[in-house]
């Protein structure tokens, strides 16, 4: 658990650092591009995403599990997976570019597809090195270079956008950003890879077959996560896609925490799944509690202040249509957190095939429901994205039900269930006082909501003052310890 806490502290610090870049991008990019061009960018990225899915081969989780259980296999798997993905990525990039031309997309869309293919190939290669570091639980280095990538590529891309260089140049810079973690993480792994760079074509088949369940699951997530954008583009146009993408970007921010938790606990769970079932269940339950404890009040707060946020950031005319979408999509924030943690627990227990069946149900449900909901809400409310938002929340509920049904023994026990229910009650306590302060400035509404949640948290015994103080102290100790280790390492090198 101490290693998990250190890795969690590293990733949280990285996420806090990159949050600034993400927020600046979210403020500037939609305003500079306008709803229609912003929608075109989202559509082109979603189009390339389907080709990027195949290039991933689902090998990331497979490599993490394999390396975590047998670190001696790192060099063999990393070298062969890297070469394999480079070849496959080049072929798929050609197919994506040819497809965009054959489908006669507008010239701007085709250019964005072209440059997004660069990001597809580089991203697939970066994922291999990231999986190796994650499998050996060197999360600190992974977090560091992820933050560096976000800052450098984000700053250059936004700077060029503000200099009126256009959306294509922006996409090119962002797509090239993966070069940074490739070089840096490759440097960290080089001592273990050097002298062991033999190509074994038989291992390519092992990697492809081993990653197949994860590839299928990634396909399900991609179809579920992107099909609504493609359907909105066809049924409602680029402007509606722009509204929906902006709303989804806002509600996606709180999902960073469960994503961090997944990254940190997966290698540990992969080993604990073979040894201690009680330790496995304790780790998963704790992760569920943390994800919901943070996600539920954030979802409530975002839903209550969506209008204030859009007005505060002074988006261009038309983006006010994103307000009801943010309020609807906010409901799925804690649900997504639970789904992510339960999914990683099932994967660590080698039950990904059963989880895959749940995904198949979701991937059938989502487009079928969107086929009805998008035109219905477009006719009734003038916004097809309302239907897409409702279907997104409903799909996450379907997946949550399946994940709970399949959960390993000991996961989501009575104590955890009680904790999650109390989190929901504490978040509901925020609603009346914040609504009574409807005309107050955003900062006042946030302060009222936080105060209400803190009081409810203490009253419902979700946390005590002592536990909160100890938690903060532990994080600060971890940060200081990392600072001392970094100083010692620098001194030794000099």
C-alpha positions as CSV (number, residue, x, y, z in Angstrom):
1,X,0.0,0.0,0.0
2,X,2.9,2.4,0.7
3,X,4.1,2.0,-2.9
4,X,0.6,2.6,-4.2
5,X,0.4,5.8,-2.1
6,X,3.7,7.0,-3.4
7,X,2.7,6.3,-7.0
8,X,-0.7,7.9,-6.4
9,X,0.9,11.0,-5.1
10,X,3.2,11.2,-8.1
11,X,0.3,10.9,-10.6
12,X,-1.9,13.3,-8.7
13,X,0.9,15.9,-8.7
14,X,1.3,15.3,-12.4
15,X,-2.5,15.7,-13.0
16,X,-2.6,18.9,-11.0
17,X,0.2,20.3,-13.1
18,X,-1.4,19.3,-16.4
19,X,-4.9,20.4,-15.3
20,X,-3.8,24.0,-15.8
21,X,-2.9,23.2,-19.5
22,X,-6.1,21.3,-20.0
23,X,-8.2,24.1,-18.5
24,X,-6.5,26.8,-20.6
25,X,-7.0,24.7,-23.7
26,X,-10.7,24.1,-22.8
27,X,-11.1,27.9,-22.4
28,X,-9.3,29.1,-25.5
29,X,-9.8,26.4,-28.1
30,X,-13.6,26.4,-28.4
31,X,-13.6,30.2,-28.3
32,X,-11.0,30.5,-31.1
33,X,-12.5,27.9,-33.3
34,X,-16.2,28.5,-32.8
35,X,-18.8,25.7,-32.5
36,X,-18.6,24.5,-36.1
37,X,-14.8,24.2,-36.5
38,X,-14.5,22.8,-33.0
39,X,-17.0,20.2,-34.1
40,X,-15.0,19.4,-37.2
41,X,-11.9,18.9,-35.1
42,X,-13.7,16.5,-32.8
43,X,-15.2,14.6,-35.7
44,X,-11.8,14.2,-37.5
45,X,-10.2,13.0,-34.3
46,X,-13.0,10.5,-33.7
47,X,-12.6,9.2,-37.3
48,X,-8.9,8.6,-36.8
49,X,-9.6,7.0,-33.4
50,X,-11.2,4.0,-35.1
51,X,-7.9,3.3,-36.9
52,X,-5.9,4.0,-33.8
53,X,-7.9,1.4,-32.0
54,X,-6.5,-1.3,-34.3
55,X,-3.0,0.1,-34.0
56,X,-3.2,-0.2,-30.2
57,X,-3.8,-4.0,-30.5
58,X,-5.1,-3.9,-26.9
59,X,-1.5,-4.6,-25.9
60,X,-1.1,-2.1,-23.1
61,X,-3.0,-3.9,-20.3
62,X,-1.6,-7.3,-21.5
63,X,2.0,-5.9,-21.3
64,X,1.4,-4.4,-17.9
65,X,0.1,-7.7,-16.5
66,X,2.9,-9.7,-18.1
67,X,5.7,-7.5,-17.0
68,X,4.3,-7.0,-13.5
69,X,4.2,-10.8,-13.0
70,X,7.6,-11.4,-14.7
71,X,9.9,-8.3,-15.0
72,X,12.5,-10.4,-16.8
73,X,10.3,-10.4,-19.9
74,X,10.4,-6.6,-20.2
75,X,13.0,-6.3,-23.0
76,X,11.5,-9.1,-25.2
77,X,8.0,-7.8,-25.1
78,X,8.8,-4.1,-25.3
79,X,11.1,-4.4,-28.4
80,X,8.8,-6.7,-30.3
81,X,5.7,-4.8,-29.5
82,X,7.4,-1.5,-30.5
83,X,8.5,-2.8,-33.9
84,X,5.1,-4.5,-34.5
85,X,3.1,-1.3,-33.7
86,X,5.4,0.8,-35.9
87,X,4.7,-1.4,-38.9
88,X,1.0,-1.7,-38.2
89,X,0.6,2.0,-37.4
90,X,2.1,3.0,-40.8
91,X,-0.3,0.7,-42.6
92,X,-3.3,2.0,-40.7
93,X,-2.3,5.6,-41.2
94,X,-2.3,5.1,-44.9
95,X,-5.7,3.5,-44.7
96,X,-7.2,6.3,-42.7
97,X,-5.8,9.0,-45.1
98,X,-7.1,7.1,-48.1
99,X,-10.5,6.6,-46.4
100,X,-10.9,10.4,-45.7
101,X,-10.2,11.1,-49.4
102,X,-12.5,8.4,-50.7
103,X,-15.3,9.6,-48.5
104,X,-14.8,13.0,-50.0
105,X,-14.7,14.9,-46.7
106,X,-14.1,18.7,-46.8
107,X,-10.4,19.7,-47.3
108,X,-10.0,21.0,-43.8
109,X,-11.3,17.7,-42.3
110,X,-8.9,15.7,-44.5
111,X,-5.9,17.8,-43.4
112,X,-6.8,17.2,-39.8
113,X,-7.1,13.5,-40.4
114,X,-3.7,13.5,-42.1
115,X,-2.0,15.1,-39.1
116,X,-4.0,13.1,-36.6
117,X,-2.5,10.0,-38.1
118,X,0.9,11.1,-36.9
119,X,-0.4,11.3,-33.4
120,X,-2.0,7.8,-33.8
121,X,1.3,6.2,-34.7
122,X,3.4,8.1,-32.1
123,X,0.7,7.5,-29.4
124,X,0.8,3.7,-30.0
125,X,4.6,3.6,-29.6
126,X,4.4,5.8,-26.5
127,X,1.9,3.4,-24.9
128,X,4.3,0.5,-25.2
129,X,7.0,2.3,-23.1
130,X,4.4,3.6,-20.7
131,X,3.1,0.0,-20.2
132,X,6.7,-1.2,-19.4
133,X,7.1,1.6,-16.7
134,X,3.7,1.0,-15.3
135,X,4.3,-2.8,-15.2
136,X,7.4,-2.2,-13.1
137,X,5.6,0.4,-11.0
138,X,7.8,3.3,-12.0
139,X,4.9,5.6,-12.0
140,X,6.9,8.7,-11.1
141,X,8.8,8.8,-14.3
142,X,5.7,8.1,-16.3
143,X,3.9,11.0,-14.6
144,X,6.8,13.4,-15.0
145,X,7.1,13.0,-18.8
146,X,3.4,13.0,-19.3
147,X,3.3,16.4,-17.6
148,X,6.2,17.7,-19.7
149,X,4.5,16.6,-22.8
150,X,1.3,18.4,-21.9
151,X,3.0,21.6,-21.1
152,X,5.3,21.8,-24.1
153,X,2.9,20.6,-26.8
154,X,0.0,22.4,-25.2
155,X,1.8,25.7,-24.8
156,X,3.1,25.7,-28.4
157,X,-0.2,24.6,-29.8
158,X,-2.2,27.3,-28.0
159,X,0.4,29.9,-28.8
160,X,0.2,29.1,-32.5
161,X,-3.6,29.1,-32.3
162,X,-3.6,32.6,-30.7
163,X,-1.3,33.7,-33.5
164,X,-4.0,32.7,-36.0
165,X,-2.2,29.7,-37.4
166,X,-5.4,27.7,-37.6
167,X,-6.8,24.4,-36.5
168,X,-4.6,22.2,-38.7
169,X,-1.4,23.6,-37.2
170,X,-2.9,23.2,-33.8
171,X,-3.7,19.5,-34.5
172,X,-0.2,18.9,-35.9
173,X,1.6,20.2,-32.8
174,X,-0.7,18.2,-30.4
175,X,-0.3,15.1,-32.5
176,X,3.5,15.3,-32.4
177,X,3.6,15.7,-28.6
178,X,4.1,12.0,-28.0
179,X,7.7,12.3,-29.2
180,X,8.6,13.6,-25.8
181,X,7.5,10.6,-23.7
182,X,8.9,8.2,-26.4
183,X,12.4,9.7,-26.1
184,X,12.3,10.2,-22.3
185,X,10.7,6.8,-21.3
186,X,12.9,5.1,-23.8
187,X,15.9,6.5,-22.1
188,X,14.8,5.2,-18.7
189,X,14.1,1.7,-20.2
190,X,17.3,1.6,-22.3
191,X,19.5,-0.1,-19.7
192,X,17.1,-3.0,-19.5
193,X,16.6,-3.2,-23.3
194,X,20.2,-2.7,-24.5
195,X,21.8,-5.9,-25.8
196,X,18.4,-7.7,-25.8
197,X,16.9,-6.3,-29.0
198,X,16.1,-9.5,-30.9
199,X,13.0,-9.7,-33.1
200,X,10.9,-12.8,-32.5
201,X,8.0,-13.0,-34.9
202,X,6.4,-15.7,-32.8
203,X,6.1,-13.3,-29.9
204,X,4.2,-10.9,-32.2
205,X,1.4,-13.5,-32.3
206,X,1.5,-13.9,-28.5
207,X,1.2,-10.1,-28.1
208,X,-1.7,-9.9,-30.6
209,X,-3.6,-12.8,-29.1
210,X,-2.9,-11.7,-25.5
211,X,-4.2,-8.2,-26.3
212,X,-7.2,-9.4,-28.2
213,X,-9.7,-9.3,-25.3
214,X,-8.4,-5.8,-24.4
215,X,-8.6,-4.8,-28.1
216,X,-12.2,-5.9,-28.3
217,X,-13.0,-4.0,-25.1
218,X,-11.2,-0.9,-26.5
219,X,-13.3,-1.3,-29.6
220,X,-16.4,-1.4,-27.5
221,X,-15.4,1.7,-25.6
222,X,-14.5,3.5,-28.8
223,X,-17.7,2.7,-30.5
224,X,-19.7,3.7,-27.4
225,X,-17.5,6.8,-26.8
226,X,-17.4,8.0,-30.4
227,X,-20.4,6.8,-32.3
228,X,-22.5,9.5,-30.8
229,X,-20.2,12.1,-32.3
230,X,-20.4,10.5,-35.7
231,X,-24.2,10.2,-35.4
232,X,-24.6,13.8,-34.3
233,X,-22.5,15.0,-37.2
234,X,-24.8,13.1,-39.6
235,X,-28.1,14.0,-38.0
236,X,-27.5,17.4,-36.5
237,X,-24.3,18.9,-38.0
238,X,-20.9,20.2,-36.8
239,X,-22.2,22.9,-34.6
240,X,-24.1,20.4,-32.4
241,X,-21.0,18.3,-32.2
242,X,-19.2,21.4,-31.0
243,X,-21.7,21.9,-28.2
244,X,-21.6,18.3,-27.2
245,X,-17.8,18.1,-27.3
246,X,-17.4,21.2,-25.0
247,X,-19.9,19.7,-22.5
248,X,-18.2,16.3,-22.5
249,X,-14.8,18.0,-22.0
250,X,-16.0,19.7,-18.9
251,X,-17.5,16.6,-17.3
252,X,-14.4,14.6,-18.3
253,X,-12.1,16.6,-16.0
254,X,-13.2,14.8,-12.8
255,X,-12.7,11.4,-14.4
256,X,-8.9,12.1,-14.1
257,X,-8.9,10.7,-10.6
258,X,-10.3,7.2,-11.3
259,X,-8.0,7.1,-14.3
260,X,-5.0,7.8,-12.0
261,X,-6.2,5.2,-9.5
262,X,-6.5,2.7,-12.3
263,X,-2.9,3.4,-13.5
264,X,-1.6,3.1,-9.9
265,X,-3.3,0.0,-8.7
266,X,-3.4,-2.2,-11.8
267,X,0.1,-3.6,-11.5
268,X,-0.4,-4.3,-7.8
269,X,-3.8,-5.9,-8.4
270,X,-2.3,-8.1,-11.1
271,X,0.0,-9.7,-8.5
272,X,-2.4,-9.6,-5.6
273,X,-5.0,-11.4,-7.7
274,X,-2.8,-14.5,-7.7
275,X,-1.9,-14.3,-4.0
276,X,-4.1,-12.5,-1.5
277,X,-7.9,-12.2,-2.2
278,X,-8.4,-10.1,1.0
279,X,-5.7,-7.6,0.1
280,X,-7.0,-7.5,-3.4
281,X,-10.6,-6.7,-2.2
282,X,-9.3,-4.1,0.3
283,X,-7.4,-2.3,-2.4
284,X,-10.4,-2.2,-4.9
285,X,-12.9,-1.2,-2.2
286,X,-10.6,1.7,-1.1
287,X,-10.2,2.8,-4.7
288,X,-14.0,2.8,-5.2
289,X,-14.5,4.8,-2.0
290,X,-12.0,7.4,-3.1
291,X,-13.4,7.7,-6.7
292,X,-17.0,8.2,-5.5
293,X,-16.1,10.4,-2.6
294,X,-14.4,12.9,-5.0
295,X,-16.6,12.3,-8.1
296,X,-20.1,12.7,-6.5
297,X,-19.7,16.2,-5.1
298,X,-17.8,17.3,-8.2
299,X,-20.7,16.0,-10.4
300,X,-23.2,17.8,-8.2
301,X,-21.2,21.0,-8.2
302,X,-20.7,21.0,-11.9
303,X,-24.4,20.4,-12.6
304,X,-25.4,23.3,-10.2
305,X,-22.9,25.8,-11.6
306,X,-22.8,24.9,-15.4
307,X,-24.5,28.2,-16.4
308,X,-22.1,30.2,-14.3
309,X,-19.1,28.5,-15.8
310,X,-20.1,29.1,-19.4
311,X,-20.9,32.8,-18.7
312,X,-17.6,33.3,-16.7
313,X,-15.5,31.9,-19.6
314,X,-17.2,34.2,-22.2
315,X,-17.6,31.6,-24.9
316,X,-18.8,32.8,-28.3
317,X,-22.5,32.9,-29.2
318,X,-24.1,29.5,-29.4
319,X,-22.1,27.7,-26.7
320,X,-24.9,28.4,-24.2
321,X,-26.4,25.3,-25.7
322,X,-23.8,23.3,-23.8
323,X,-25.3,24.2,-20.4
324,X,-28.1,21.6,-20.3
325,X,-25.7,19.0,-21.8
326,X,-23.2,19.6,-18.9
327,X,-26.0,19.2,-16.4
328,X,-27.1,15.9,-17.9
329,X,-23.6,14.5,-18.4
330,X,-22.6,15.4,-14.9
331,X,-24.7,12.5,-13.6
332,X,-22.3,10.0,-15.1
333,X,-19.1,11.2,-13.4
334,X,-19.3,9.0,-10.3
335,X,-20.7,6.1,-12.4
336,X,-17.8,6.3,-14.7
337,X,-15.4,6.3,-11.7
338,X,-17.0,3.1,-10.4
339,X,-17.0,1.4,-13.8
340,X,-13.3,2.2,-14.3
341,X,-12.3,0.7,-11.0
342,X,-14.5,-2.4,-11.3
343,X,-13.3,-2.9,-14.8
344,X,-9.6,-2.9,-13.8
345,X,-10.4,-5.3,-10.9
346,X,-12.1,-7.7,-13.3
347,X,-9.1,-7.4,-15.7
348,X,-6.6,-8.1,-12.9
349,X,-8.6,-11.2,-12.1
350,X,-8.4,-12.4,-15.7
351,X,-12.2,-12.0,-16.1
352,X,-12.0,-9.6,-19.1
353,X,-14.0,-11.9,-21.3
354,X,-17.0,-11.7,-19.0
355,X,-16.6,-7.9,-18.8
356,X,-16.4,-7.9,-22.6
357,X,-19.9,-9.3,-22.8
358,X,-21.2,-6.4,-20.7
359,X,-19.4,-4.1,-23.2
360,X,-21.1,-5.8,-26.1
361,X,-24.5,-5.1,-24.5
362,X,-23.6,-1.5,-24.1
363,X,-22.3,-1.1,-27.6
364,X,-25.6,-2.4,-29.0
365,X,-27.7,-0.3,-26.6
366,X,-25.8,3.0,-27.2
367,X,-26.2,3.5,-31.0
368,X,-29.7,2.0,-31.0
369,X,-30.8,4.4,-28.3
370,X,-29.1,7.4,-30.0
371,X,-30.8,6.5,-33.3
372,X,-34.1,7.3,-31.4
373,X,-33.0,10.0,-28.9
374,X,-31.0,12.3,-31.2
375,X,-33.7,13.1,-33.8
376,X,-36.4,13.1,-31.0
377,X,-34.6,15.8,-28.9
378,X,-33.6,17.7,-32.0
379,X,-37.3,18.0,-33.0
380,X,-38.6,18.7,-29.5
381,X,-35.8,20.9,-28.0
382,X,-33.8,22.0,-31.1
383,X,-30.7,20.1,-29.9
384,X,-30.0,16.5,-30.7
385,X,-27.1,16.5,-28.3
386,X,-29.5,16.4,-25.4
387,X,-30.6,12.9,-26.6
388,X,-26.9,11.9,-27.0
389,X,-26.2,13.1,-23.4
390,X,-29.1,11.2,-21.9
391,X,-28.0,8.0,-23.8
392,X,-24.4,8.4,-22.6
393,X,-25.5,8.5,-18.9
394,X,-27.9,5.5,-19.5
395,X,-25.1,3.5,-21.1
396,X,-22.8,4.0,-18.1
397,X,-25.6,2.8,-15.9
398,X,-26.0,-0.4,-18.0
399,X,-22.2,-1.0,-17.7
400,X,-22.3,-0.3,-13.9
401,X,-25.0,-2.9,-13.4
402,X,-22.9,-5.5,-15.3
403,X,-19.7,-4.6,-13.4
404,X,-21.5,-5.0,-10.1
405,X,-22.9,-8.3,-11.1
406,X,-19.5,-9.6,-12.2
407,X,-17.4,-8.1,-9.4
408,X,-15.0,-10.4,-7.6
409,X,-15.8,-11.8,-4.2
410,X,-15.3,-9.3,-1.4
411,X,-15.4,-6.3,-3.7
412,X,-18.2,-3.7,-3.0
413,X,-18.9,-5.2,0.4
414,X,-21.5,-3.8,2.9
415,X,-19.1,-1.3,4.4
416,X,-18.2,0.1,0.9
417,X,-21.9,0.1,-0.1
418,X,-22.8,2.1,3.0
419,X,-19.9,4.5,2.3
420,X,-21.1,5.1,-1.3
421,X,-24.7,5.7,-0.2
422,X,-23.5,8.3,2.4
423,X,-21.4,10.0,-0.3
424,X,-24.6,10.4,-2.4
425,X,-26.5,11.8,0.6
426,X,-23.7,14.2,1.4
427,X,-23.6,15.5,-2.1
428,X,-27.4,15.9,-2.2
429,X,-27.1,18.2,0.9
430,X,-25.3,20.6,-1.4
431,X,-28.2,21.2,-3.7
432,X,-30.7,23.3,-1.6
433,X,-28.2,25.9,-0.3
434,X,-26.5,26.3,-3.7
435,X,-29.9,26.7,-5.5
436,X,-31.0,29.3,-2.9
437,X,-27.8,31.2,-3.9
438,X,-28.7,31.0,-7.6
439,X,-28.0,34.7,-8.3
440,X,-24.7,34.7,-6.3
441,X,-21.3,34.8,-8.1
442,X,-19.7,31.5,-9.0
443,X,-17.1,31.7,-6.2
444,X,-19.8,32.2,-3.6
445,X,-21.8,29.2,-4.9
446,X,-18.7,27.0,-4.9
447,X,-17.9,28.1,-1.3
448,X,-21.4,27.3,-0.2
449,X,-21.4,23.9,-1.9
450,X,-18.0,23.0,-0.4
451,X,-19.1,24.0,3.1
452,X,-22.3,22.0,2.9
453,X,-20.5,18.9,1.7
454,X,-17.8,19.2,4.4
455,X,-20.4,19.5,7.1
456,X,-22.4,16.6,5.7
457,X,-19.2,14.5,5.4
458,X,-18.4,15.0,9.1
459,X,-22.0,14.4,10.1
460,X,-22.3,11.2,8.1
461,X,-18.9,10.0,9.3
462,X,-17.4,9.8,5.8
463,X,-14.3,11.2,7.2
464,X,-13.1,12.7,10.5
465,X,-11.1,15.8,11.1
466,X,-8.2,13.6,12.3
467,X,-8.3,11.4,9.1
468,X,-8.4,14.5,6.9
469,X,-5.4,16.0,8.7
470,X,-3.5,12.7,8.6
471,X,-4.2,12.3,4.8
472,X,-2.9,15.8,4.0
473,X,0.2,15.1,6.2
474,X,0.8,11.9,4.4
475,X,0.7,13.5,1.0
476,X,3.0,16.3,2.2
477,X,5.4,13.7,3.6
478,X,5.4,11.9,0.2
479,X,6.1,15.1,-1.7
480,X,9.0,16.0,0.7
481,X,10.4,12.5,0.4
482,X,10.4,12.7,-3.3
483,X,12.1,16.1,-3.1
484,X,14.9,14.6,-0.9
485,X,15.3,11.6,-3.2
486,X,15.6,13.9,-6.2
487,X,18.1,16.1,-4.5
488,X,20.2,13.1,-3.5
489,X,20.1,11.7,-7.0
490,X,21.2,15.1,-8.4
491,X,24.1,15.2,-5.9
492,X,25.3,11.7,-6.8
493,X,25.2,12.5,-10.5
494,X,27.2,15.7,-10.0
